[in-house]
């Protein structure tokens, strides 16, 4: 399953500037989103993810998050319901992610 | 007398609000958004809590003061909103301090509504009960109104509140939705960033971005307008002014406060004044930066000191060795410092290079260790600020006991041109971006800034921009300026001459082009490659002027140059027959062409030459010679796999046939000769079909024959014969 984590660095290459003009790697941002959703008790809206990410990183571009959520859904990490609330697509991968990243739910 | 306006760099909350509004830049939209949302919070149950995050001096308090001002100006809020702005430096040890703070502010500001003696009823209670009681009584007195709570340095407030205090405060805000919050913090902190904390996801966080160079210029312009300094406003629009703002930008790093402090330096003309002002600034700022370092854990403070002394970017290993901290630990501390905005890093390969994020911080930490010696950073800054010639000129060794200014002048001349180089690289990068986006006006504007520090490269940039935008006249003028520059090296001058020649030719001024090429050839110190280029260009120009003899000489002279690059040699070899043909026999021309095919570099793009020019010469030699030439040329090009190029040449002659007044029999003779010689050659098939149709179209003065050609070929041929057709 390590494949799911390793793949982020390859598929989500590139970076974008944060509010202070410093680079943030897309792979790190994607991994932070997955961390958030892995332990979120309910599926999260785009705004909820955006708010949580802004609390961790100096982000000022909402589109960046929308784009990443879309890509993560296309790559089968996530799924979204009709109200555009995102959650892990497979519970097994979610459980593995919590263990592998060492995050507490 | 002018009204004296005070713009406080440290406490915008004490500055006149109208004035704050007039000097506000960059964040107008954010201001509107925040005001709208907080106004809604005061009128409905929908409560917003906004947290602004940005480093010190990034304009947080300025923004907060304007939000408050705008909200107070709204008539509909006058009876709905009550503002409690907690002091920036208040100490918070628990919920009780927030409760006391709010009660105190409200009692001072609205004495009729809120009891000034809020302490007596709770005296003797434990702190939690007292806090609860005070907050309850505030809510009771609010009636239908709501509170806008302004809290600065929320991170400090939260760490004072502790885990329990945060939970209680969060619970209160939840139960009593009567308070909206506008808070600021210098950085993100655990109390809001961690999922298991009470305030996770509670605030709408806005990260404030630093000022760009253009924003900075706008800010300083507004400040100078306020202070009625018309000369400074005009100066800001000059190239020198713009360049100096860029130099300031490097020091200020987009920090609003530093611009406010530095704005007054811009028109300081004498170096002594500037040095004086700078030393004062360093004195003023030192406590501010020292406090920042003092609040750091000891290891981080040591790392900061180490980076300040280093004067360059360092790897983790170097920092670890210099500061005697284990590498793993050092890396962790650097990461932490980076997150808090003290240092910045760039990754190259496996290594990360760290340096101080704010150059001014280095300046101030240097102050206390220098003991009267010139400050390194100021010396560097002066180097970027004044042209070197001015530093030299004003340095007067005869004056004996040197002044403070002289010490700095000498230090500036000794120092490496770090900032200057940085600015040049930055400017050049920005200019290239503009050029590739075809924003030529912007590129020219930036080049005038570059002009201040590097006149030669600024001129070269302008030449490139003007040539690309097709302004050949101005381009030639700019090149003339380079030729007049005393400091431009011979190599640049030779290149400028060659380029000016090309520009003249583009403009059709071949005579002057010739003069420039000849000038390069006469320059003793011109590099060989420029001379070769000049020779080739001169040959082509002479050929165009019909001076075939001199053209032939130019090409022959070029071919005699030792170690000629293959590309240039091939071009000269193929250009030679075009010049030779004017005064030589057919055998000689064909021999020259054969030799070109034999010795030229078949990989070169110009291999095969431009048969169009050669055929134009053949055409003008008279119809008696056509058969012989064409019969010799076709096999030569076919055998050397250059038939396609010959085909282009044939197509090119169609235009000459249509415009140069050949008789019907001559047209037939040219066409016949080609059809005969080119029969069976696949590459020549379409050009010969085109020639045949074109000749008939010219003869009949109708485009009807062209319809024999496929559509895409017809579209090429039609414009070539257009001039011989009736309108």
Interface residues (C-beta under 8 A of the other chain):
Chain A: X18 X19 X20 X21 X22 X36 X39 X40 X48 X51 X52 X54 X55 X56 X57 X58 X59 X60 X104
Chain B: X53 X54 X55 X188 X192 X193 X195 X196 X200 X201 X203 X204 X205 X206 X207 X208 X209 X210 X254 X341 X344
